[in-house]
Amino acid sequence: MPKRSLSFLLAAACLVTLMLVPIGAQGVVFTRVFVNGRSVPVTFNDGDSFRVHAGEYRGAQCRLAGFNTLESFGPAHQWGDWHPYELYINAKMATYNGRRGTWHCTTDGSRDGYGRVLMDCPDLATDQIRRGYAHAYQIDDTPSRNYYLRAQQDAIRNRRGMWAHGVPDYVMTSIHSADEDRSREVHYNRLVSVWDAHTESMQHHDTYEECSWVCNDEIRVDMQPVRAAARRLREDAQIAPLVADFFNLHLVEFVRRFRRLGVLPEYVQNPARDLIVRRLERERANGMLGETHTERGACMIHVPFERRYGRNQAACLRGHGTTPGGTGHH
């Protein structure tokens, strides 16, 4: 049997498994979550959000901070050798994984831009990330928690979940067409780093047609000289004391970002910042940071929110959907 045909059969089997999850008398799957120390029933909408059904936050829709699962409204993501439908199944598996555990979350009641209560659930986040059902995610230029990043690198090394058929430098998590808000001068698509989970904006002026695929052209670096340069930062007598609180993966990101864009992350402050920049400028001039090349990274399909669900769902989200090459698989 061809490899990709087998993959589709396995994906279909996973979807059937999701349909066999036990449900309660009301047809609802409840999961026990301890919120601020109190056990409450919740229902998972997808792998990184749930609704609380008892206690102080009863009725609240909650976004689980620090990690992100793929979109589950249809075959919406693609990278590497994945077919979008397979990554759609990965998103569904994240929902199932959330439902079957017992988790511990805290919140101070803060809400995100969509009005959802923000929850911090480290055990759930780590489990989802380690299984390859989610990736670490920050809303700004700061790195994720170290144990989230270690879990993610473990998943990548072992090709679990979403990393089984390719690893982009960035996962595209949202796209915004210019016609969504004509008052904005610049529009953006959100990109989340696989290396340290910081967010970058892919700024543009484009209007996207429904069901069009949007892909990110990544500037890739040669990781061997980048890692060697990171080790030299650790060995530098002036720089080493100033970066003692950073983990090795942070230093690798410093060098990788500098080789790609000529800048350091915003959170690197002086005096370390100036010293690192000067050293990396010298090494770049001497050819010690390796070469770069551009290749297609992660892609995401554009479908307006009102066309993602129900009877009005866009045709490209039905069946196995489409691919960035424009072909359907129904």
C-alpha positions in Angstrom: 0.0 0.0 0.0 1.4 3.5 -0.9 2.8 5.4 2.1 0.4 8.3 1.8 -2.6 6.1 1.4 -1.6 4.3 4.6 -1.3 7.7 6.3 -4.9 8.6 5.2 -6.2 5.3 6.6 -4.4 5.9 9.9 -5.8 9.5 10.0 -9.3 8.1 9.4 -8.8 5.6 12.2 -7.8 8.3 14.6 -11.0 10.3 13.7 -13.1 7.2 14.4 -11.3 6.9 17.8 -12.3 10.5 18.6 -16.0 9.6 17.9 -15.8 6.7 20.4 -14.9 8.8 23.4 -17.4 8.0 26.2 -20.0 10.7 26.8 -22.2 11.6 29.7 -25.9 11.4 30.0 -26.4 14.8 28.4 -24.2 13.9 25.5 -21.3 16.0 26.8 -17.7 14.9 27.6 -16.6 16.4 30.9 -13.0 16.5 32.1 -11.9 17.2 35.6 -9.7 20.2 35.9 -8.5 21.8 39.2 -8.8 25.6 38.7 -7.1 27.5 41.5 -7.1 24.3 43.5 -10.8 23.5 43.1 -12.0 20.6 41.0 -14.5 21.6 38.3 -15.9 19.9 35.2 -14.9 21.4 31.9 -15.6 20.7 28.2 -12.8 21.0 25.7 -13.6 22.8 22.5 -10.2 22.0 21.1 -6.8 21.2 22.5 -6.1 24.6 23.9 -9.4 25.9 25.2 -12.3 24.7 27.3 -15.5 25.9 29.0 -15.9 25.7 32.8 -19.2 24.3 34.1 -19.0 24.9 37.8 -17.4 27.2 40.4 -16.3 30.8 40.2 -15.8 30.7 36.4 -18.9 28.7 35.5 -19.9 29.4 31.9 -16.6 31.0 31.0 -14.8 30.1 27.8 -11.1 29.8 28.6 -8.0 30.1 26.5 -5.1 28.0 27.8 -1.9 30.2 27.7 1.6 29.3 26.7 0.8 26.7 23.9 -1.2 26.4 20.8 -2.9 23.5 19.0 -3.6 23.6 15.3 -6.9 24.8 13.9 -9.6 22.2 14.1 -12.3 23.7 11.8 -10.9 21.8 8.8 -7.7 20.9 6.9 -6.1 24.4 7.4 -2.4 23.8 7.9 0.4 22.4 5.8 4.2 22.0 5.9 6.8 19.5 5.0 5.4 16.2 3.6 2.1 16.6 5.5 -1.3 16.6 3.8 -3.5 19.2 5.4 -6.1 16.6 6.4 -3.4 14.8 8.4 -2.6 17.9 10.4 -6.4 18.4 10.9 -6.5 15.0 12.5 -3.5 16.0 14.7 -5.7 19.0 15.9 -8.5 16.6 16.7 -6.2 14.3 18.6 -5.1 17.3 20.8 -8.8 17.8 21.7 -9.1 14.1 22.6 -5.9 14.2 24.7 -7.2 17.2 26.6 -10.5 15.4 27.4 -8.9 12.2 28.7 -6.7 13.7 31.4 -6.9 15.5 34.8 -5.3 18.9 34.7 -4.3 21.7 37.0 -4.8 25.3 36.1 -4.6 28.7 37.7 -6.0 32.1 36.7 -6.3 35.6 38.0 -9.4 36.2 35.9 -7.5 38.1 33.1 -9.0 37.8 29.6 -7.6 37.8 26.1 -8.7 40.0 23.2 -11.6 37.7 22.5 -13.0 37.9 26.0 -11.8 34.4 27.1 -10.5 33.8 30.6 -6.8 33.1 30.4 -5.7 29.9 32.2 -2.2 28.7 33.0 -2.2 24.9 32.8 1.5 23.7 32.9 0.8 20.0 33.1 -1.6 20.0 30.2 0.6 22.3 28.1 3.7 20.1 28.7 1.8 16.9 27.8 0.3 18.4 24.6 3.7 19.7 23.5 5.6 16.6 24.3 3.2 14.5 22.3 3.4 16.8 19.3 -0.2 17.8 19.6 0.7 21.4 20.3 3.6 23.8 20.1 4.9 26.3 22.6 3.5 29.8 22.0 4.2 33.3 23.2 2.2 36.4 22.2 5.4 38.6 21.9 9.1 38.4 21.3 9.9 36.7 24.6 10.9 33.0 24.8 8.6 30.3 26.2 9.2 28.5 29.5 12.3 26.3 29.4 10.4 23.1 30.2 7.9 23.8 27.4 10.8 24.2 24.9 12.6 21.1 26.2 9.3 19.1 25.7 9.1 20.5 22.2 12.6 19.7 21.2 12.0 16.2 22.6 8.9 15.8 20.4 10.9 17.1 17.4 13.8 14.8 17.9 11.5 11.9 18.1 9.2 13.1 15.2 6.1 12.9 17.3 2.7 14.3 16.3 2.9 17.4 14.0 6.7 17.0 13.6 6.6 13.6 12.0 6.7 14.8 8.4 8.6 18.0 8.6 9.7 20.8 10.9 9.3 24.4 9.8 11.1 27.2 11.6 7.8 28.9 12.2 4.2 27.7 12.5 1.6 30.0 10.9 -1.2 30.4 13.4 -3.4 33.1 11.9 -3.8 35.0 8.7 -5.6 38.3 8.0 -6.7 39.5 4.7 -6.6 43.2 3.9 -10.3 43.3 3.4 -11.0 42.3 7.0 -10.2 45.9 8.2 -9.8 48.6 5.5 -8.8 51.1 8.2 -5.5 49.4 8.8 -2.5 50.4 6.7 -0.7 47.2 7.2 -2.0 43.7 7.8 -0.3 40.7 9.4 -0.1 37.0 9.6 1.1 35.5 12.9 4.2 33.3 12.9 5.3 31.4 16.0 8.9 30.2 16.3 9.5 26.5 16.7 12.9 27.3 18.3 11.8 29.5 21.2 8.1 30.1 20.7 8.4 33.9 20.2 5.9 35.5 17.8 6.7 37.4 14.6 4.4 39.3 12.3 4.4 38.6 8.5 3.3 42.0 7.4 1.5 42.5 4.1 -1.0 44.5 2.0 -2.6 41.4 0.4 -6.3 40.5 0.0 -6.8 36.8 0.2 -9.5 35.0 -1.7 -11.6 32.4 0.2 -9.8 29.0 0.2 -6.5 30.5 -0.9 -3.3 29.1 0.7 -0.8 31.5 2.3 2.7 30.3 2.8 5.7 31.7 4.6 9.1 31.9 2.8 11.6 31.1 5.5 15.2 32.2 5.7 16.9 29.1 6.8 20.4 29.0 8.4 23.1 26.3 8.6 22.6 25.1 12.2 26.1 23.6 12.7 28.0 26.9 12.5 25.2 28.6 14.4 25.5 26.2 17.3 29.3 26.6 17.2 28.9 30.4 17.4 26.5 30.0 20.4 29.1 27.9 22.2 31.7 30.7 21.6 29.3 33.2 23.2 29.3 30.9 26.3 33.1 30.8 26.2 33.7 34.6 25.8 35.1 36.0 29.0 33.2 39.3 28.7 29.9 37.8 27.5 29.7 34.6 29.5 28.8 36.3 32.9 26.1 38.4 31.2 24.4 35.4 29.6 24.7 33.0 32.6 21.0 33.0 33.2 20.2 32.1 29.6 19.9 28.5 28.5 21.9 27.2 25.5 18.8 27.1 23.3 18.5 30.9 23.9 22.0 31.5 22.8 21.3 29.4 19.7 18.3 31.6 19.0 20.4 34.8 19.4 22.8 33.6 16.7 20.1 32.2 14.4 18.1 35.5 14.6 21.2 37.5 13.9 22.2 35.4 11.0 18.7 35.6 9.5 17.8 39.2 10.2 20.9 41.0 11.6 19.2 41.7 14.9 18.9 40.1 18.4 15.7 39.4 20.3 14.3 42.4 22.0 14.7 40.9 25.5 18.5 40.9 25.2 19.6 44.0 27.0 22.8 46.0 27.3 25.6 45.6 28.1 25.3 42.0 26.8 23.4 43.2 23.6 26.2 45.4 22.3 28.9 42.9 23.1 27.1 40.0 21.4 26.3 42.1 18.3 29.9 43.2 17.8 31.1 39.6 18.2 28.5 38.3 15.7 29.2 41.0 13.2 32.9 40.0 13.2 32.1 36.4 12.8 29.6 37.0 10.1 32.2 39.1 8.2 34.6 36.2 8.5 32.1 33.7 7.2 31.9 31.9 10.6 28.1 31.9 10.8 27.4 29.8 7.7 25.2 30.4 4.7 21.4 31.0 4.5 18.8 30.0 2.0 15.1 30.5 1.5 12.5 27.8 1.3 8.8 27.4 1.8 7.8 26.9 5.4 4.4 26.6 6.9 1.2 27.4 5.0 -2.4 28.1 6.2 -5.6 28.3 4.3 -7.7 31.5 4.4 -11.4 31.1 5.2 -13.4 33.9 6.9 -14.7 32.9 10.3 -18.3 32.9 9.2 -17.5 30.3 6.6 -15.7 27.8 8.8 -18.6 25.9 10.4 -22.0 24.5 9.8 -24.0 24.5 6.6 -22.2 27.6 5.3 -18.8 25.9 5.6 -16.5 26.6 2.7 -16.1 23.8 0.2 -12.3 23.6 0.8 -12.8 22.6 4.4 -14.9 19.6 3.5 -13.6 16.1 2.9 -9.8 16.0 2.8 -9.7 19.6 1.7 -7.1 21.1 -0.7 -3.4 21.5 -0.7 -1.2 24.6 -1.3 -0.6 23.2 -4.8 -4.2 23.8 -5.5 -5.3 20.1 -5.8 -8.3 18.7 -3.9 -8.5 15.3 -2.2 -12.1 14.3 -1.6 
